[in-house]
């Protein structure tokens, strides 16, 4: 077990909460992982013959998918064909003893199987049902296939990402899904708090992946509404301050510099030997500096190019200016700050011995989160979970014969 706690005797904050993870790829399952990291009992429900595709995504070792080891941590795994009568009946039994269901089927799919909100809430009036889809449960796009990539495109993110003379740029990882996962975990906890204040009655969370991306992009809508302003692509530069860019050192390393605060901008220019800029009227505002980004980049980039990384970082630290190296994963794994925080942890694993992965998301001083195990085999806990529901071995065998398990 790997925890991020000062107090390792207190029970985790979500202990006693049961979550059914019916979702796949990636927002819904990651939301369930985040809840499991802080003590929720998470039961991952997968189709008997079509496991969560994340098991096969990305690199594997000895035939074991590594992404799944992260996404499936702290989850017990069962198999159920929800479209089969036996699978439907078992799910309703699970729902009756659970607090949360997270699903990401296209709108109408659960209803087609007789597992819509009406049936689920009848089985458990206190249930919170989190429905995570590309475009939400209503509207003209609701039934379209929706993935994070489409949200990154439609939210406005891709339009402002990339060089000014280049194409809109998509992230090389699941950015929209990950932000939607964080948002879904927050939404679930908000709905549970509402249940506590609403006589124990549950509700539906309608999470459209396009919306959290829109939220984190900041003031674009109000800028457009009030000024007609459409944010352009500016590469690494900002329209709100300068210098702000990545710069290459004499030993070939890349460093990022940020001057969001006026005082930091002044310190940087003194450090690089160009204090005369501070006397320019335009230097007094972030927008003014951004309009002169070319001159400021030449000054900062030229100075950094004459020094090694260690020299630059030391000088910036002494000047109390903001700088950070551009890391790849090799740097992250070895970095002293990440080590001090415990950001990467080692987990015992039944397939691979030990694996390193990101630790739980944040530190709580009294009720810690913990990683109890990495992602388990497909259906590994089916018999145990069903036996816990009161099913006999004969009934479980009959469900397997039916193809429901």
N, C-alpha and C positions, 0 to 999 in steps of 0.2 A: 504494500500500500504506500502511495506517495501523497503526502499532504503538504499544504502551504500554510501551516498554522503555528502559532505560538502555543496554543492550548490544544493538545491532542487527546484530551479526555472528554470534551463536550461532544454530544451527538451532532452530526451534520445538520444544517438548518432545514433541509428538505426531507429529512428522514420521515417516513410514514406516507410520503406522497408516491402514488403509483402512476406511471406514465406509459401509455401504449403508443409505440412508435410504428405507425403503419406507412411511413413516408419513405421515399427514395430520392437520391440525387438532388440536392445536397442540403438545401435550406432546412427542411423539416427534420431530417435525421440529426443535423448539427444542433438544432434547438434542443432536441431530446438529450443529446450528449451533454450540453451545458447544464441541463437540469440534473442529469445523473451525476455529474461531477460534484454536486453539492448535496448528494444524499438521496435524491429521488430514486425509487426502484423503477428502472426502465426496462420494459419488455419489448424487444424488437420483433415485430411480426412480419415475416417474409413469405412470399408465395413458395410452395413446396418445390416447384420446378423452375421458378424464375427468381433467384435471389436478388437482393438489392444490387444493382449494377456497380455500385462503388466497390464491391468486392473484387471486381476485375479492372478497375480504373487505375491507370498509371503503372509504375514499376511493381514487380513482385519479386519475392525471394523464395526459392524452392516451391514455387507454385502458390505461395501465400501472398495475397494482395496486401500491400503495406498501407495504402490509404484507409482500408477498412479497419486496420488495427487501431488507427486514431479515431475514426468516425464511430466505430462500434464499441469503444471502451465503455466500461461500466454498464453494459446492457446484457440482459439475458436474451437469448435468441430462440424463437419458436417459429414453426411453419404452420400457416393456415391458408387455405384457398378460400377467400372471403366470398367468392361467387358460388361456392358449393353450399348446399343447405347445412351440412355438418359444420363447415367452417364458420358460417354465419352464426350458428347457434353457440359455438364455442366463443366467438368474439363477444357476443352479447353477455355471456357469463363473465368474461374478463372485464367488460365495461362496467358491469354491476359492482365490481370490486376495485375500480380504478377511479382516479381523479381527473386524468387528462388523456385525451386522444389527439395525436398529431397525424394529419394525413395530407397528402398532396395529389390525390387523384383529380382528374378533370371534373369540373362541376357536373353533378348528376350521376357520377359513377357509383358512389355509395348508395344513393337513392335507388339506382337500378338493382342493386343487390339486397334491397330491403334493410339498409343500414344507414339511412339518412338521419338527420337530426331528430326527427320525430321518434324513430325507433330507439336511437341511442339514449335520448333523454328520458324516454319511458323506462328503459332499463336502469337508468341512474339519473335522477333529476338533478344531482349535484355535479354532473359531468361538465368539464370544459372541453370543447371540441375546437382545436386549432386547425383551420383549413388554409393551407399554404399553397397558393397557385401563382402562376405567372401574372395573371391579370385580374384576380379577384373572382368573386362568385357571381357578379352581375356585370352588365354592360355588353357591348357588341363583341368584345374580344374574349369574353369569359371562357368560351369553350375551345379557344385556340391552344395548341401546344405552347407552353411557356417555359423558357429556360432563363438562367441568369444573364446569358449573353444578350438576350433580347431586352432585358431590363437595363443593362449597361448601355445599350443603343438608344432605347426610347426615353430614358430618364433625362438625357442631356449630358451624361458623363462622357460618352465617346466623342461628342461634338466639341468638348473643350479640352480633350486630351490628345497630345501630339504636338508636333511642330507646326508653326503657322502656315507653312507652305506644303504640309504633308496631309495625309488622309486622317479622318477620325480614327482613334486608336482604342482597341479593346484591351483590357487587362489580361495577362497570361495566366490567370488563376480565377477561382470562383468568387469574385468580389461581391457581386450582387447577392449571390446565395448566402455568403457569409454574413453580410449585413442584415439580410432578411432573417437569418437564424438568430442573431442577437436580438433583433426586434421581436421575433416570435417568442423567444424565451421571456422577454420582458412583458409581452402581451399576455402570455399564459399566467405569469405571476400577478399581473394586474387583474386579470379575470378571477383568479383564485381569491385575491383580496376582496374583490367585489362579492364573491360568493359568501365570504365570511360576514359581510355586512348586509347581505340580501336574503337572510333566512336560509342559506344553504343552497340556493338555486344556482345552477350553472348557466353557461351561455356559450355562444359561438364566437370564436375569433376568426375574422376574415382578413387574412394577410395576403396582399398582392405584392409580389416581389418587386414590381416596378415602383412601389411607393417608398420603401425605405431608402432606395437609391436617390429618389427625388429629394427626400428630406436631407440627406447628408450633403447634397450639393449646395445647400445654403440659400442665399438670398436671390438666386436667379429669378424666380417668379415675381418677387416684389420689385426687383430692378426693372424687369420688363414691363410690369403693370404700371409703374409710376414714371418710368423714364424711356420706355421703349428700348432699353439697352439689352443687347444679346452678347453674352460673354464669348469672346473669340478664343481660339487656340493660341496659347502663348508658349508652348514648350515647357521648359523648367522655370521660366520667368513668371512673375505675378503681375497682375494689373494693379495691385494694391501696395506693393513695396518693392524696393530694390536696394542693394544687390540681393538677389535670391536665385541661386543657380547651383549647378555642380561644376567643380573645377578640378583639373588634373594637376597632381603634384609632380615634383621633379623625379620621384621614384615610381611614377606611373600609377599611383593610386588616385581614386576619385573621392572628393569631399563635397558635402553639401553645406552651404552657408545660408542662413536665414537672418533677416533683419526686420522682422515684423514690428519690433519696438524701435522708436526713434533713437533712444539711447544706445541700442545695440548697433544701429547703422553708423552712428558717430564713432563708436569705439572701433568698428571694423575699418573705417576709412583712416583713422589715426594709425591703426596697426599697420596698414599696408603703405603708409607713408604718403597719403594724399589728403591731409587735413584741409587743404584749400577748398575741397568740395563743401565743407560744412558752412562756408560763407555764402554759398550760392542760395538765392531765395527759394529755388525749387527743391532744395535738399530738406527743407523743413517739414515736408509732408510725404507720406508714403506714395501717394499718386504722383507727386512731383518727381520723386526719385525713380518711380517706375517709368516715367516718360524719358528718363535719361539712363535707362538700363544699360545701353550699349557702352557708354562711357564708364559706368561703375563696374560693369563686368570686366572691361579691359584692365581697369586698375586692380581689382581683386584677383582676377584670373592671372594677370601677369606676375603679381607678387607670389601667389601660391605656386605657380609654375617654377619658381626659382628655389623652392624649399621642399625638403622631404616631408612625407606625411607626419612623422613624429614631431618635426619642428613646427609645422603649421598648427597641429592640435595643441601643442604646448603653448605656443604664442597666443592662440585664441583663448585658451583657458586662463592664462595670466591676464589677458585683457578683459576677461569676463564677456567674451563675445561668443556667439552661438555657431558651432561647427559640429559636424558628425561625419564619420567615414561612411561611404557607400558599401554596405556589407552584402555578400552573398551568404548562402546557408553555412558554408564552411566557417566564415567569420563569426556568424551568430553562435555556432556551437562552441566556439573557443573564447568568446568575449567575456571579459571579467564582470561587466555590469549584468549581463544576462545570468552569469553564474551566481552572482551575489543575490539576485532576485529568485533564483531557482526556476527560471523560465523554461528550461529544458530539463526533463526528468527521465529517469530510467525505470521501466516497468517490466516486471516479470511476465513472460508470455509462454503459454503452453506449446506453441508451435515453433517459436524462434528463440527461445531462451530468455533473452532480454531485448527490449527495444527502447530507443530514445524517442521522445515526442514532446510536444508542447505540454507544459503543466496546466493545471486548471487556471482559469482566466484571471482570477484576482485573489488577493490574500484577505482573509477575515481573521481577526485576532482571537475570536472566541469560538466560532463555529466553522471550522475549516472545511474546505473541499478536499477531495482525495480521488486518486485513480486506483481502483481496486484491481482491475484487469483490463487488458487490451481486447480488441474485438474478437469475439468467439466464433466458432465454426457455425455454419448454416444449420439452424434447427437444434443446436446443442442442448437446449434446455426445454425442449418441447414436452417430453414426458413428465419432467419435474413440475413444470408450470400447470399442465393439465391435471396431474394428480392432485396438486394443491387446490384445484377447483372442485375436486370431489369425483373426477372421472375415474372409472376402474380401468385396469389394464385391458380388459375385454372391449370396453368402449373406445379406448384409444386405438386398439388394433382395428376395430371396425371403421373408425374414421380414416385410418391409413388405407384400408381396403377401398374405401369410397373415393380416395384421392384428395380428401379434405386436409390432410396433413402432409 
